[in-house]
Amino acid sequence: MATKQPRRQSIKSILQLHIELKGTRPKVWRRVLVPDTIKLELLHVVILRAFGWSGGHLHEFVTSEGDRYGSSDPLDEMPGVVSGANVKLTTVLRTATLQYIYDFGDYWEHRIQVEKTHSPDSVFRLPMCVGGACATPPDDCGGVPGYAHFVRVMADPNDPEHDDLAEWIGQDSWDPKAIDFDEINERLAEIKV
């Protein structure tokens, strides 16, 4: 007997999300197109890929009402946090913004806002990054204060910490304003929505 494949939900609209990493200077943000059917667990992956993070840390989405959604992995369960595996973004985004926190050690806080909606269009390969600014802070650099220190040290080749940090990230220089949309979209193209 053949196994029945889950039916793919039809997309009624494409959401244009503005995802801003709060507290960074210069400001780090991405503009991403996703289907209106996207669930929070997959949106988490989209955000990781759009920002270029590895994903080895806990995360959660927090609504303006204080509802919290996170991983569906039982090993990652946190008190008061509901799995986001079957929760659509459109279900929890009742107000203008949604908060997303990645890596509770570094505490990368993001503000997610739906900027506009588009009609479904086969021209768009979803998800897709269509805008943004600045390089993403490296994983485990110490949150907003650690990133500010990292940017300062990487800008000064004479700083005593420069060589160690350059070796840590695997490159001699760091441009905090650099962004590579082709690379971002290559990572996003690996996601099946």
N, C-alpha and C positions, 0 to 999 in steps of 0.2 A: 504494500500500500504506500502510495506517495505521501510525503510530508507536505502539509499545506504551508506555503510561504506566507509570512505576514503581509497584509495588504498595505501598500504605501499610501499614506494620506496625500490627498491632492493639495497643492499649494494654492491658496486663495490670494496671497499677496507676498511680496518680498519686503522685509523690514530692513531699513537702513539704520544701523546702530552706530552711535558715537560712544566709544569706550575710552575713557580717560583715566590714566594712572594718576591718582591724586598725590599732590605734594612734591612732584619732581620739578626741577628747574634745569634745563628747559623742559617745558611741558611735553609729556609723552602721551600720544593718543593714536587711535586707529578708527577708521570708518569702515564698517564691514556690512556686507549684504548677506542676509540669511533668510531662509524660508520661514513663513509664519508658523510652520508646524514644528520648528526646532524645539527640542527638549533641553532642559537645563544641563543635563549631563553632557550632551553633545556641544552645547554652547560653551561649556568649560573648556573642551578640547579646541574649539574655534578660537577662544581667547588665548589659550596657550600658544597655538600656532601663529596667530596674528602678532603676538608679542615676542615669539621666539623663545619661550621658556620650555624647560625640559618636562615639567609636570610631575616631579617627584615630591610634591608637597600637598598637604591638605588644602581644601578650598571650601568656600560657602558663598551662597547668594543670600542676601538679606533684603526683604521687601520693606517698604516704608511702614508697614504695619508690624514689622519685627519678626515675620515668619522667616525661618532659616531652612535652606535646602543645600545639601551637599552630596557627597559620594554615595554610590549604591554598594560599595564594597563593605561587607560587615566588619572588616578589620579597621576601617576608617570611621566607623560610627562614632558620633559625638552626641552627647545628651541634648535633646531639644532640636536636633537637626534632622529633617526629613530627607529621604533620598530624592534626588532630582532626576532619576532615571526616566520616570514617566510623567514628569510635570512640564508642560509647555511654557515657554517664555511668555506667551500671550495670556496665560492664566494668571501668572504672578505679577506681571507688570501692569498693575492697576493705576499707577500714578506715573508721573513724568520720568522717574528714575528708579533704578535698581542698583544695589550695591553688590560688588563681587570682591571677595577677599581671597587672595592666593598666598600661600606660605605664611602660616601664623607666626613663624619666627621673624621673617623680614616684614611681614604684614603689608603686602602690596594691596592697597585699597583702590578699587576702580569704581567709577560711576558709569553706569550703562543707561543710555537714553535712546529711545526711538526717535530719530530725527524726522523720518518720513516713511511712507509706504509707497511701494511701486507695484504696478500690475505684474502678474507672473509673466516672465519672458524667457523663452528658451535661449536667448542670446547670452544671458548671464549664467556663468558656471558658479553654482553656490556650494559653499560660501566663497566670498570674494572680498578682498580688501581694495577699496577704491579711494582711500585717502588716509592721511596720518602724518605724524611728525615725530621725529627724533628716534634715536636708538633706544632699545629696551635695556634697562639695567641688567647686568649679569645676575644669574641665579646666585643666591647666597652672598650677596655683597653687603648685606646689613641694613636693608630697608632704605628709606628715604635719606636718613643721615649718612649711612654707609655709602650710598650712591653718590651723594654730594662730595664726600671725601674721595671716592674712587675717581670721579670726573676731575677733581682738582689735581690729584696725584698723576693721573694719566696725561694731563695737559703740561706737566713739568717733567721733562726727561731727566732733570737734575735732582728731582726729589728722591730721597733715599729709598722710598718704597716703590718707585716707578718700575724698576726691573722685576721685582717680585710679582707685582700686579700684572705686568705685561706677560710674564711667563704663565701666570695663573689663567689668564683669558686666552693665551695663545696668539697674541698679536702685539706688535710694538707700540702701536698708537691707538687711540680711541677718539672717535668723533661723536660727541653726544647728539649732534644734529643729523647724523647719517641715518638713512632709511632706504631699504631696498625692496620695492614693491614686488618685483619679479620673484625674489626669494620668498617673501611672505606668501604670495599666491601659489607658489610651488608647494609650500607646506600645507596650505589650505586645500589644494587640489587633491590631497591624499584622503581627505575626509569625505565620506559618503553620507549625504543627507537624504 
